Structure formats: C-alpha cells, structure tokens
Amino acid sequence: VVPQVEMRVGQKVTQAILARLETLRYFTGEIIESPVGLEADRGCRTKIDVRVDGDIAKLWQNWTEGLHRQTVYGDISRELGYFCRFSGIAMVNEAA
C-alpha cells in the first residue's frame, strides 16, 4: 500500500532518474493536471501531467531508463548539477 498524492497544478517540477549510477537524466516542467480517484486507479498511485520546459519531441527521442522517475517541486537542475559534478555523474537534460 502506498499513498496517492494529489500534486499541485501550476507547480514547477523536476523529474529525474539515476541510470546505472553513471548518468542522471532529467527534465523540468509545470504540472497541468493531477488525476485522482477512479481515473487514477490503474498503474502508479500518484500521477501528473507535465507541460515540459524544452522540446517534447527531444524528450521522447532521449527517453530511456523506464518510467519511474523521482519528482520534486521546483526547478532543481542547478542543484542536481552540483551533485553530479561532485559525484562524477553525467547529467542529461532529456528535453534539450
């Protein structure tokens, strides 16, 4: 059992995934919908629709490593960059 979270529409977010401990893949955007209730009963418990900052076609072309990304409120790409440089991890904006 996991909670189902209704995330705030209009909120800026960063979604990221650490791929095999060598590459952090991410993109930023704005939540435009957070479906809950009956329409959200299948698949992941918490769902959001995001208007992507950048090129959505490039995001689809660059998308790898599956669906389960971590989502945080705000654009934390600068902070992720610090972490990646310190840790020797490549950082890829999938929508750029």
C-alpha positions as CSV (number, residue, x, y, z in Angstrom):
1,V,0.0,0.0,0.0
2,V,1.3,3.4,-0.9
3,P,-0.3,6.9,-0.6
4,Q,-2.0,8.6,-3.6
5,V,-0.8,12.2,-3.6
6,E,-2.7,15.0,-5.4
7,M,0.1,17.2,-6.5
8,R,-0.5,21.0,-7.0
9,V,-1.5,22.1,-10.5
10,G,0.6,25.0,-11.7
11,Q,3.6,23.9,-9.6
12,K,7.1,23.8,-11.3
13,V,8.7,20.3,-11.0
14,T,11.9,18.5,-11.8
15,Q,11.7,14.8,-12.8
16,A,14.9,12.7,-12.7
17,I,16.2,9.2,-12.7
18,L,19.7,8.0,-11.9
19,A,20.6,5.5,-14.6
20,R,23.1,2.8,-13.6
21,L,24.9,5.2,-11.2
22,E,26.6,6.9,-14.1
23,T,24.0,9.2,-15.7
24,L,21.3,11.4,-14.2
25,R,18.6,12.0,-16.7
26,Y,16.1,14.8,-16.0
27,F,13.7,17.4,-17.3
28,T,11.7,20.3,-15.8
29,G,8.2,21.5,-16.4
30,E,4.9,22.6,-14.9
31,I,2.1,20.3,-13.6
32,I,-1.0,20.9,-15.7
33,E,-3.1,18.0,-14.2
34,S,-3.0,15.7,-11.2
35,P,-5.6,13.0,-11.8
36,V,-7.1,11.3,-8.7
37,G,-10.0,9.0,-8.0
38,L,-11.4,6.4,-10.4
39,E,-9.4,7.7,-13.4
40,A,-6.2,7.1,-11.4
41,D,-6.8,3.6,-10.2
42,R,-4.5,1.8,-12.7
43,G,-0.8,2.0,-12.7
44,C,1.1,4.3,-10.4
45,R,-0.8,5.7,-7.5
46,T,0.3,9.3,-8.0
47,K,0.1,10.7,-11.5
48,I,0.8,14.1,-13.0
49,D,0.6,15.6,-16.5
50,V,3.5,18.0,-17.1
51,R,4.0,20.7,-19.6
52,V,7.7,20.2,-20.4
53,D,10.2,23.0,-20.5
54,G,12.0,22.5,-23.7
55,D,11.3,20.3,-26.7
56,I,8.8,17.5,-26.1
57,A,10.0,15.7,-29.3
58,K,13.5,15.7,-28.0
59,L,12.2,14.3,-24.6
60,W,10.6,11.4,-26.4
61,Q,13.8,10.8,-28.5
62,N,16.0,10.9,-25.5
63,W,13.7,9.0,-23.1
64,T,15.4,5.9,-21.7
65,E,15.6,4.0,-18.4
66,G,11.9,3.4,-17.9
67,L,9.0,5.3,-16.3
68,H,9.8,5.5,-12.6
69,R,11.3,9.0,-12.2
70,Q,11.5,10.9,-9.0
71,T,9.5,14.1,-8.9
72,V,10.3,17.1,-6.7
73,Y,8.7,20.5,-6.6
74,G,10.7,23.3,-8.2
75,D,13.4,23.5,-10.8
76,I,16.4,21.9,-9.0
77,S,18.5,21.5,-12.1
78,R,21.3,23.7,-10.8
79,E,21.5,21.7,-7.5
80,L,21.5,18.5,-9.5
81,G,24.4,19.9,-11.5
82,Y,26.4,20.5,-8.3
83,F,25.7,16.9,-7.1
84,C,26.6,15.4,-10.5
85,R,29.9,17.4,-10.8
86,F,30.9,16.4,-7.2
87,S,30.0,12.7,-7.8
88,G,31.4,12.4,-11.3
89,I,28.0,11.6,-12.8
90,A,27.0,12.7,-16.3
91,M,23.8,14.9,-16.4
92,V,21.5,14.8,-19.4
93,N,18.5,17.2,-19.9
94,E,16.3,14.9,-21.9
95,A,14.2,17.8,-23.3
96,A,17.2,19.8,-24.6
